[in-house]
Amino acid sequence: MKINISKKHIVATAGIVGVGLLLGALIIGAGKTKSKEKGKDQPKAEQTDEKQPKPKEGKKEESAKTPHGGKLFVKDDVGIEVVLAEDGGAPRFRVYLTNKNKPLAPDAAKVAITLTRPDGEKQEFGFTAEKDSLKSINSVAEPHVFDAAVNAQIGKESLAFTFSKEEGKIKLSDAQIKDSGVTVQIADGARIQNVLRLPGEIRFNQDKTAQIVPRVAGVVTAVYADLGQQVKKGQLLATMSSSTLSDLRSELLASQRRNALAKVTFLREKKLWEEKISAQQDYLQAQQVMRETEIAVQNGQQKLLALGATPVGAGALSRFDIRAPFDGMVTEKHMALGEAVKEDANIFTVSDLSSVWAEIVVSAKDLNAVRIGAAAAVLAAAFDSKAAGTVSYVGSLLGEQTRTAKARITLTNPQLAWRPGMFVNVDIVTGTIDAAVAVSSDAIQTVNDKPTVFTKVAGGFVAQPVTTGLADGKMVEIVKGMKPGAPYASAGSFVLKAELGKAGLEND
């Protein structure tokens, strides 16, 4: 049967076939592109957060998955994995060997690692065989920021490669360091005083404190001084009326009158005896009476002076004036107008607060360090204030209950800032040393319960654990962990500690 197809149908069919071929080509091309892009996303080697430099001596470095979580380097069929592990103690290197992905005995190779610290210090590590790996003989000190060079000899095959580690490094640019307020200083030698800090309390200087008692019983007739008032020596504080004082003054006046009469009688008898009118016995008797009256007058005066009263009162015989013994402040007052006061009552306490005592308690183990004449600094516990003084007294006996001795530092107090009863800290200098390496006290931070200094390295800071020695509040001796000339963060080091903590949380 003959089929007739028109020219129009042929053109339509050809168009449909062309469009189909074009769509197929586009679909195939898109699949290839996606496959290539997917291949780019897949890593060819182990990805780490550290830069792995090219191997030395042109050795080819290959990457693979690390079965022990370390750095794996492969050349030809031989592989070496380096792991920094703690193993329940100090961090050490462990090296695992493989050949064609099969474990090798640890004694099949000789391995050595050289670490180079940021300050240029080098450290060599040898290894010994332990179970299925090689373990470094010495431990790897913190911080774990270094460049490592690994050299291995496996049979006739020699491998050499390097890697870097920056565990705990705080990366900051110079501009960021400046903006954060961190100050960089250089560790250097310093003269540091050995300081013993002891708690103490400000007390009255008992050598300049007076407990005023009336010494005679009486009634208060006037009070002129107030509590806290500054008084001058001899200033009138109060007056009393005392019958005892009236009797003593009356007795003195009578003695004075008798003495005056005895003097007149003596002079008359003396003249009569000289003119041989009266007997010598009358003259001698008059002389004895005069001497006795003189003694009575002196006795009456001494009684009044012992009581602090004037021999002759300005007013009534019973008037008793109480005056300040020296310049000072009225710190206690126990009398009021009209009050009957006993002769031994403590009516006023006057203290010269221009000088006070800082009293401290010294344990038996510190007694050899606290000596009379030693320099001391007294620091207020409630506010920022400091004063210098010397140890003026150290007790020679220990308390039976406390087993401690008391000591005190005499302080000048011209502005009356040191008030009795105030708690203080006393720093006593027990010796001075010349430290080879010292840093400012602001630089010491506690990280993982260890004293730490943030040392400056290229691109940031590293937390360097240190061993500290003597400290005087300003400088701290570094016994171990830093070298002279090492740059470190002083003021603002707490900012770096905070950054280190944030980095640890992110890693967790």
C-alpha positions as a printed NumPy array, in Angstrom:
array([[  0.   ,   0.   ,   0.   ],
       [  1.366,   3.37 ,  -0.914],
       [  1.549,   5.978,   1.837],
       [  1.541,   9.605,   0.886],
       [  3.398,  11.936,   3.359],
       [  3.241,  15.581,   2.783],
       [  6.191,  17.969,   3.048],
       [  4.592,  19.702,   6.065],
       [  4.516,  16.426,   8.088],
       [  8.184,  15.755,   7.292],
       [  9.254,  19.196,   8.576],
       [  7.22 ,  18.792,  11.839],
       [  8.733,  15.365,  12.525],
       [ 12.27 ,  16.638,  11.988],
       [ 11.661,  19.533,  14.425],
       [ 10.442,  17.175,  17.178],
       [ 13.531,  14.945,  16.778],
       [ 15.867,  17.958,  16.939],
       [ 14.306,  19.301,  20.123],
       [ 14.634,  15.84 ,  21.747],
       [ 18.318,  15.591,  20.865],
       [ 18.973,  19.079,  22.27 ],
       [ 17.251,  18.305,  25.605],
       [ 19.191,  15.021,  25.934],
       [ 22.494,  16.807,  25.434],
       [ 21.628,  19.382,  28.085],
       [ 20.681,  16.676,  30.624],
       [ 23.917,  14.734,  30.017],
       [ 26.031,  17.927,  30.352],
       [ 24.356,  18.914,  33.618],
       [ 25.047,  15.436,  35.082],
       [ 28.745,  15.669,  34.237],
       [ 29.002,  19.144,  35.757],
       [ 27.339,  18.02 ,  38.993],
       [ 29.645,  14.997,  39.164],
       [ 32.694,  17.235,  38.8  ],
       [ 31.456,  19.648,  41.467],
       [ 30.732,  16.752,  43.818],
       [ 34.246,  15.467,  43.263],
       [ 35.674,  18.84 ,  44.218],
       [ 33.825,  18.764,  47.575],
       [ 35.31 ,  15.396,  48.55 ],
       [ 38.712,  15.747,  50.349],
       [ 41.625,  13.847,  48.904],
       [ 43.392,  13.661,  52.291],
       [ 42.812,  14.109,  55.998],
       [ 41.681,  17.67 ,  56.721],
       [ 43.178,  19.29 ,  59.811],
       [ 43.06 ,  22.767,  61.258],
       [ 46.822,  23.015,  60.978],
       [ 48.984,  23.78 ,  58.043],
       [ 51.078,  20.773,  56.973],
       [ 54.257,  21.936,  55.241],
       [ 55.777,  20.065,  52.363],
       [ 58.055,  17.165,  53.341],
       [ 61.795,  17.755,  53.483],
       [ 64.249,  16.505,  50.931],
       [ 61.542,  16.388,  48.321],
       [ 59.787,  13.443,  49.939],
       [ 56.332,  12.93 ,  48.648],
       [ 53.703,  13.226,  51.344],
       [ 50.465,  11.33 ,  51.015],
       [ 47.412,  11.698,  53.245],
       [ 45.004,   9.095,  54.464],
       [ 42.589,   8.478,  57.27 ],
       [ 44.366,   8.322,  60.628],
       [ 43.385,   5.264,  62.689],
       [ 44.794,   6.764,  65.925],
       [ 43.752,  10.394,  65.39 ],
       [ 47.272,  11.673,  64.669],
       [ 49.314,  12.893,  61.695],
       [ 49.67 ,  10.222,  59.013],
       [ 52.41 ,  10.475,  56.388],
       [ 52.729,   7.936,  53.59 ],
       [ 55.538,   7.443,  51.073],
       [ 55.229,   4.638,  48.623],
       [ 53.893,   1.777,  50.75 ],
       [ 55.366,   2.925,  54.095],
       [ 53.227,   4.958,  56.52 ],
       [ 54.062,   6.749,  59.769],
       [ 51.416,   8.106,  62.122],
       [ 52.538,  10.545,  64.864],
       [ 50.17 ,  10.993,  67.8  ],
       [ 50.481,  13.361,  70.786],
       [ 48.747,  11.447,  73.579],
       [ 48.564,  11.878,  77.349],
       [ 47.913,   8.235,  78.268],
       [ 46.898,   9.198,  81.769],
       [ 50.099,  11.172,  82.414],
       [ 52.344,  13.766,  80.817],
       [ 51.808,  14.19 ,  77.042],
       [ 54.198,  12.105,  74.923],
       [ 54.622,  11.281,  71.25 ],
       [ 53.552,   7.868,  69.947],
       [ 54.544,   6.607,  66.504],
       [ 52.678,   3.84 ,  64.63 ],
       [ 54.283,   2.167,  61.569],
       [ 52.52 ,   0.53 ,  58.63 ],
       [ 53.541,  -1.14 ,  55.361],
       [ 50.896,  -1.561,  52.722],
       [ 48.319,  -0.54 ,  55.364],
       [ 49.443,  -3.419,  57.609],
       [ 50.975,  -2.706,  61.057],
       [ 54.734,  -3.021,  61.434],
       [ 56.554,  -3.986,  64.61 ],
       [ 57.741,  -0.84 ,  66.462],
       [ 61.37 ,  -2.055,  66.455],
       [ 61.354,  -2.092,  62.65 ],
       [ 62.244,   1.599,  62.487],
       [ 64.365,   4.26 ,  64.16 ],
       [ 62.497,   7.539,  64.678],
       [ 63.61 ,  10.94 ,  65.988],
       [ 61.579,  14.135,  66.338],
       [ 62.94 ,  17.653,  66.778],
       [ 60.615,  20.372,  68.114],
       [ 61.233,  24.053,  67.523],
       [ 59.373,  26.405,  69.869],
       [ 58.278,  29.94 ,  68.913],
       [ 61.189,  31.387,  70.931],
       [ 63.683,  29.294,  68.918],
       [ 64.277,  26.656,  71.605],
       [ 64.819,  23.166,  70.213],
       [ 64.051,  19.844,  71.878],
       [ 65.071,  16.372,  70.717],
       [ 62.895,  13.312,  71.278],
       [ 64.099,   9.721,  71.231],
       [ 61.78 ,   6.707,  71.231],
       [ 61.49 ,   3.254,  72.757],
       [ 59.269,   0.361,  71.667],
       [ 56.144,  -0.191,  73.75 ],
       [ 53.504,  -2.726,  72.682],
       [ 52.448,  -1.846,  69.125],
       [ 54.076,   1.624,  68.903],
       [ 57.108,   3.742,  69.648],
       [ 56.812,   6.017,  72.701],
       [ 58.907,   9.139,  73.24 ],
       [ 61.322,   8.931,  76.162],
       [ 60.654,  12.458,  77.414],
       [ 57.339,  14.269,  77.677],
       [ 56.126,  17.222,  75.591],
       [ 55.825,  20.318,  77.764],
       [ 52.982,  22.787,  77.332],
       [ 52.114,  24.85 ,  75.415],
       [ 51.769,  22.574,  72.422],
       [ 52.725,  25.212,  69.883],
       [ 55.708,  24.128,  67.809],
       [ 57.142,  23.027,  64.458],
       [ 58.077,  19.35 ,  64.408],
       [ 60.648,  17.692,  62.132],
       [ 60.322,  13.888,  61.902],
       [ 63.147,  11.659,  60.661],
       [ 62.572,   7.909,  60.309],
       [ 64.68 ,   5.023,  59.043],
       [ 62.677,   1.94 ,  58.064],
       [ 65.004,  -0.647,  56.63 ],
       [ 66.672,   1.033,  53.686],
       [ 63.886,   3.592,  53.361],
       [ 64.442,   7.073,  54.871],
       [ 61.544,   9.421,  55.516],
       [ 61.724,  13.082,  56.553],
       [ 58.749,  15.366,  56.944],
       [ 57.507,  18.243,  59.103],
       [ 54.256,  19.354,  60.658],
       [ 53.094,  22.175,  62.913],
       [ 50.863,  22.305,  65.94 ],
       [ 49.153,  25.39 ,  67.427],
       [ 47.069,  23.981,  70.252],
       [ 45.808,  26.796,  72.508],
       [ 47.259,  29.635,  70.461],
       [ 45.241,  32.837,  70.622],
       [ 45.414,  34.424,  67.185],
       [ 45.38 ,  38.224,  67.281],
       [ 46.727,  40.838,  64.943],
       [ 48.674,  43.871,  66.176],
       [ 45.596,  46.044,  65.646],
       [ 43.424,  43.647,  67.67 ],
       [ 46.001,  43.573,  70.468],
       [ 45.995,  47.358,  70.612],
       [ 42.194,  47.566,  70.601],
       [ 41.846,  44.966,  73.364],
       [ 44.015,  46.999,  75.749],
       [ 46.676,  44.313,  76.185],
       [ 50.111,  45.72 ,  77.05 ],
       [ 53.199,  43.806,  75.964],
       [ 56.354,  43.928,  78.11 ],
       [ 59.699,  42.158,  78.072],
       [ 60.612,  39.671,  80.807],
       [ 63.79 ,  40.847,  82.477],
       [ 65.72 ,  40.585,  85.716],
       [ 64.466,  42.458,  88.782],
       [ 65.211,  42.928,  92.449],
       [ 62.335,  41.352,  94.352],
       [ 61.683,  41.561,  98.047],
       [ 60.536,  38.478,  99.887],
       [ 57.304,  39.631, 101.515],
       [ 55.362,  37.933, 104.302],
       [ 51.705,  39.036, 104.434],
       [ 49.88 ,  38.855, 107.766],
       [ 46.416,  40.088, 108.789],
       [ 46.251,  42.816, 111.415],
       [ 44.172,  45.505, 113.091],
       [ 44.765,  49.171, 113.859],
       [ 45.001,  49.864, 117.593],
       [ 45.538,  52.888, 119.813],
       [ 49.145,  53.748, 120.502],
       [ 49.098,  52.915, 124.196],
       [ 52.176,  55.058, 124.752],
       [ 50.08 ,  58.067, 123.715],
       [ 46.742,  57.123, 125.28 ],
       [ 45.555,  58.241, 128.748],
       [ 42.759,  56.837, 130.888],
       [ 41.618,  59.834, 132.998],
       [ 40.233,  59.091, 136.479],
       [ 39.288,  61.81 , 139.026],
       [ 41.235,  60.201, 141.945],
       [ 38.741,  61.79 , 144.357],
       [ 35.049,  61.118, 144.714],
       [ 32.696,  63.961, 143.919],
       [ 29.804,  65.316, 141.909],
       [ 30.147,  66.618, 138.345],
       [ 29.369,  70.349, 138.185],
       [ 30.312,  71.06 , 134.551],
       [ 31.44 ,  69.181, 131.413],
       [ 33.3  ,  71.074, 128.701],
       [ 34.64 ,  68.313, 126.374],
       [ 32.621,  66.243, 123.903],
       [ 33.293,  62.815, 122.468],
       [ 35.587,  63.019, 119.41 ],
       [ 36.768,  66.547, 120.263],
       [ 40.39 ,  67.501, 119.71 ],
       [ 41.851,  68.961, 122.902],
       [ 45.124,  70.639, 123.833],
       [ 47.387,  69.872, 126.751],
       [ 46.016,  71.491, 129.937],
       [ 42.597,  72.21 , 128.391],
       [ 39.741,  72.057, 130.916],
       [ 37.587,  68.966, 130.342],
       [ 35.229,  69.038, 133.35 ],
       [ 34.858,  70.277, 136.949],
       [ 33.74 ,  68.437, 140.065],
       [ 32.81 ,  69.324, 143.621],
       [ 34.589,  67.114, 146.166],
       [ 34.322,  67.208, 149.951],
       [ 37.557,  65.235, 150.187],
       [ 39.365,  67.914, 148.247],
       [ 37.821,  70.594, 150.46 ],
       [ 39.177,  68.855, 153.585],
       [ 42.657,  68.569, 152.09 ],
       [ 42.767,  72.228, 151.128],
       [ 41.475,  73.269, 154.55 ],
       [ 44.181,  71.196, 156.174],
       [ 46.777,  72.83 , 153.95 ],
       [ 45.55 ,  76.313, 154.788],
       [ 45.712,  75.535, 158.506],
       [ 49.233,  74.192, 158.115],
       [ 50.253,  77.34 , 156.288],
       [ 48.825,  79.537, 159.089],
       [ 50.599,  77.502, 161.754],
       [ 53.788,  77.709, 159.796],
       [ 53.543,  81.487, 159.518],
       [ 53.037,  81.808, 163.314],
       [ 55.876,  79.407, 163.989],
       [ 58.222,  81.499, 161.841],
       [ 57.382,  84.682, 163.79 ],
       [ 57.892,  82.916, 167.127],
       [ 61.177,  81.453, 165.937],
       [ 62.521,  84.846, 164.847],
       [ 61.556,  86.411, 168.2  ],
       [ 63.129,  83.63 , 170.262],
       [ 66.23 ,  83.776, 168.118],
       [ 66.642,  87.507, 168.789],
       [ 66.09 ,  87.085, 172.546],
       [ 68.609,  84.241, 172.68 ],
       [ 71.166,  86.248, 170.742],
       [ 70.681,  89.138, 173.24 ],
       [ 71.027,  86.558, 176.06 ],
       [ 67.614,  87.444, 177.385],
       [ 66.016,  84.005, 176.938],
       [ 67.422,  80.537, 177.246],
       [ 68.716,  78.558, 174.291],
       [ 66.139,  75.859, 175.   ],
       [ 63.304,  78.256, 174.109],
       [ 65.089,  79.136, 170.865],
       [ 65.573,  75.492, 169.903],
       [ 62.013,  74.605, 170.75 ],
       [ 60.673,  77.423, 168.532],
       [ 62.906,  76.221, 165.7  ],
       [ 61.554,  72.66 , 165.97 ],
       [ 57.963,  73.855, 165.878],
       [ 58.699,  75.902, 162.743],
       [ 60.257,  72.874, 161.014],
       [ 57.271,  70.683, 161.839],
       [ 54.845,  73.228, 160.419],
       [ 56.916,  73.458, 157.243],
       [ 56.715,  69.669, 156.875],
       [ 52.949,  69.815, 157.392],
       [ 52.629,  72.433, 154.638],
       [ 54.706,  70.36 , 152.238],
       [ 52.675,  67.24 , 153.045],
       [ 49.4  ,  69.039, 152.337],
       [ 50.724,  70.362, 149.031],
       [ 51.936,  66.914, 147.945],
       [ 48.539,  65.367, 148.696],
       [ 46.838,  67.888, 146.439],
       [ 49.432,  67.519, 143.673],
       [ 49.022,  63.717, 143.798],
       [ 45.333,  64.198, 143.107],
       [ 46.032,  66.6  , 140.257],
       [ 44.493,  69.523, 142.136],
       [ 45.979,  72.941, 142.71 ],
       [ 46.992,  73.7  , 146.304],
       [ 44.749,  76.758, 146.449],
       [ 41.5  ,  76.694, 144.503],
       [ 40.532,  79.57 , 142.252],
       [ 37.06 ,  79.413, 143.708],
       [ 35.525,  77.116, 146.277],
       [ 37.797,  74.788, 148.245],
       [ 35.838,  71.795, 146.904],
       [ 36.334,  72.706, 143.209],
       [ 38.296,  70.112, 141.231],
       [ 39.334,  70.818, 137.624],
       [ 39.981,  67.897, 135.242],
       [ 42.395,  68.811, 132.421],
       [ 43.826,  67.096, 129.317],
       [ 47.263,  65.541, 129.957],
       [ 48.43 ,  66.123, 126.335],
       [ 47.187,  67.017, 122.861],
       [ 44.793,  64.409, 121.526],
       [ 41.235,  63.345, 120.849],
       [ 38.556,  62.455, 123.382],
       [ 37.818,  58.865, 122.386],
       [ 35.722,  57.906, 125.443],
       [ 33.49 ,  59.9  , 127.8  ],
       [ 31.718,  58.429, 130.831],
       [ 30.397,  61.346, 132.876],
       [ 27.42 ,  63.688, 132.822],
       [ 26.358,  66.822, 134.663],
       [ 25.254,  66.091, 138.24 ],
       [ 26.592,  62.543, 138.212],
       [ 28.286,  61.233, 141.356],
       [ 31.672,  59.853, 140.352],
       [ 33.923,  57.523, 142.299],
       [ 37.615,  58.195, 142.659],
       [ 38.618,  55.277, 140.332],
       [ 35.969,  55.767, 137.62 ],
       [ 37.221,  56.051, 134.022],
       [ 35.626,  59.343, 133.022],
       [ 37.654,  60.223, 129.877],
       [ 40.013,  58.529, 127.436],
       [ 42.275,  60.847, 125.48 ],
       [ 44.477,  59.459, 122.696],
       [ 46.969,  61.122, 120.388],
       [ 45.951,  59.566, 117.047],
       [ 48.852,  61.121, 115.156],
       [ 50.552,  57.801, 115.888],
       [ 48.84 ,  54.375, 115.927],
       [ 49.806,  50.71 , 116.104],
       [ 49.125,  48.046, 113.487],
       [ 48.915,  44.897, 115.59 ],
       [ 49.46 ,  41.512, 113.952],
       [ 49.405,  37.894, 115.108],
       [ 52.496,  35.884, 114.141],
       [ 52.503,  32.1  , 114.052],
       [ 55.458,  30.149, 115.404],
       [ 56.775,  29.267, 111.936],
       [ 56.978,  32.958, 110.936],
       [ 58.616,  34.291, 114.096],
       [ 62.122,  34.038, 112.631],
       [ 61.055,  36.224, 109.698],
       [ 59.434,  38.98 , 111.809],
       [ 62.125,  40.967, 113.588],
       [ 62.256,  44.349, 115.288],
       [ 63.306,  47.032, 112.816],
       [ 62.122,  45.12 , 109.714],
       [ 60.468,  47.286, 107.043],
       [ 56.731,  46.803, 106.714],
       [ 53.88 ,  48.11 , 104.568],
       [ 50.374,  48.402, 105.96 ],
       [ 47.486,  48.112, 103.476],
       [ 43.888,  48.93 , 104.336],
       [ 41.433,  46.118, 103.712],
       [ 38.398,  48.386, 103.195],
       [ 39.88 ,  50.965, 100.803],
       [ 42.965,  51.721,  98.743],
       [ 45.483,  53.122, 101.196],
       [ 49.024,  52.193, 102.122],
       [ 51.519,  53.354, 104.74 ],
       [ 55.113,  52.428, 105.526],
       [ 56.441,  51.613, 108.962],
       [ 58.808,  49.379, 110.905],
       [ 58.275,  46.516, 113.311],
       [ 58.593,  48.082, 116.774],
       [ 57.697,  45.099, 118.962],
       [ 57.606,  41.302, 118.741],
       [ 56.234,  39.296, 121.654],
       [ 58.671,  36.893, 123.274],
       [ 55.947,  34.539, 124.547],
       [ 53.441,  32.394, 122.677],
       [ 49.811,  32.221, 123.743],
       [ 48.901,  28.975, 125.45 ],
       [ 45.72 ,  28.559, 123.409],
       [ 46.621,  30.177, 120.071],
       [ 50.345,  29.302, 119.992],
       [ 50.989,  32.669, 118.367],
       [ 52.816,  35.843, 119.359],
       [ 51.792,  39.456, 118.933],
       [ 53.784,  42.025, 117.019],
       [ 53.109,  45.61 , 116.082],
       [ 54.144,  48.262, 113.603],
       [ 54.17 ,  51.918, 114.651],
       [ 52.567,  54.178, 112.031],
       [ 52.468,  57.934, 111.732],
       [ 48.908,  59.101, 111.162],
       [ 48.939,  62.82 , 110.352],
       [ 45.643,  62.779, 108.413],
       [ 43.949,  60.479, 110.96 ],
       [ 43.091,  58.071, 108.118],
       [ 44.12 ,  54.99 , 110.107],
       [ 41.349,  54.546, 112.642],
       [ 41.548,  52.104, 115.556],
       [ 39.517,  48.968, 114.848],
       [ 40.264,  48.989, 111.109],
       [ 41.334,  45.662, 109.574],
       [ 44.552,  45.763, 107.568],
       [ 47.085,  43.534, 105.824],
       [ 50.709,  43.913, 106.806],
       [ 53.517,  43.061, 104.355],
       [ 56.827,  42.494, 106.105],
       [ 60.021,  42.382, 104.051],
       [ 62.007,  39.318, 105.121],
       [ 64.676,  39.378, 102.405],
       [ 65.672,  40.594,  98.93 ],
       [ 66.836,  38.609,  95.892],
       [ 67.92 ,  39.44 ,  92.33 ],
       [ 65.627,  37.411,  90.06 ],
       [ 66.97 ,  36.442,  86.629],
       [ 63.482,  36.528,  85.096],
       [ 60.538,  38.469,  86.5  ],
       [ 57.174,  39.627,  85.18 ],
       [ 54.603,  42.072,  86.473],
       [ 52.042,  40.665,  88.881],
       [ 49.241,  41.575,  86.417],
       [ 50.652,  39.052,  83.956],
       [ 50.045,  36.013,  86.176],
       [ 46.775,  34.233,  85.412],
       [ 45.534,  30.85 ,  86.626],
       [ 44.748,  28.39 ,  83.84 ],
       [ 43.912,  24.764,  84.696],
       [ 44.95 ,  25.479,  88.295],
       [ 48.451,  26.486,  87.157],
       [ 50.113,  29.924,  87.134],
       [ 50.279,  30.983,  83.502],
       [ 51.827,  33.841,  81.503],
       [ 50.62 ,  34.679,  77.988],
       [ 53.784,  34.987,  75.886],
       [ 53.81 ,  36.893,  72.603],
       [ 54.446,  34.848,  69.452],
       [ 54.036,  35.574,  65.789],
       [ 50.349,  36.134,  65.134],
       [ 49.127,  36.126,  68.714],
       [ 49.77 ,  34.753,  72.202],
       [ 50.398,  31.381,  73.799],
       [ 49.44 ,  30.353,  77.341],
       [ 52.769,  29.405,  78.931],
       [ 52.609,  27.54 ,  82.285],
       [ 55.306,  28.832,  84.65 ],
       [ 56.746,  28.137,  88.067],
       [ 56.725,  31.253,  90.217],
       [ 59.023,  32.231,  93.067],
       [ 59.1  ,  35.312,  95.251],
       [ 56.635,  38.17 ,  94.775],
       [ 56.444,  41.659,  96.245],
       [ 53.043,  42.752,  94.917],
       [ 54.498,  44.404,  91.807],
       [ 56.872,  41.837,  90.308],
       [ 56.864,  38.039,  90.397],
       [ 59.935,  35.858,  89.991],
       [ 59.701,  33.218,  87.244],
       [ 61.701,  30.168,  88.259],
       [ 60.796,  28.001,  85.257],
       [ 58.932,  28.425,  81.986],
       [ 60.304,  31.719,  80.554],
       [ 63.603,  33.104,  79.348],
       [ 64.97 ,  36.646,  79.753],
       [ 63.845,  38.889,  76.917],
       [ 60.623,  37.006,  76.203],
       [ 57.683,  39.32 ,  75.349],
       [ 54.569,  38.752,  77.431],
       [ 51.135,  40.27 ,  78.092],
       [ 51.081,  42.288,  81.327],
       [ 48.108,  44.653,  81.723],
       [ 44.963,  43.214,  80.145],
       [ 46.14 ,  39.595,  80.281],
       [ 42.701,  38.656,  81.653],
       [ 41.315,  39.415,  78.168],
       [ 43.519,  36.668,  76.744],
       [ 42.4  ,  34.273,  79.47 ],
       [ 38.786,  34.947,  78.485],
       [ 39.604,  34.331,  74.811],
       [ 41.321,  31.071,  75.743],
       [ 38.231,  30.003,  77.678],
       [ 35.986,  30.797,  74.717],
       [ 38.207,  28.749,  72.433],
       [ 38.021,  25.814,  74.85 ],
       [ 34.229,  25.96 ,  74.907],
       [ 34.11 ,  26.025,  71.113],
       [ 36.372,  22.966,  70.968],
       [ 34.166,  21.161,  73.484]])
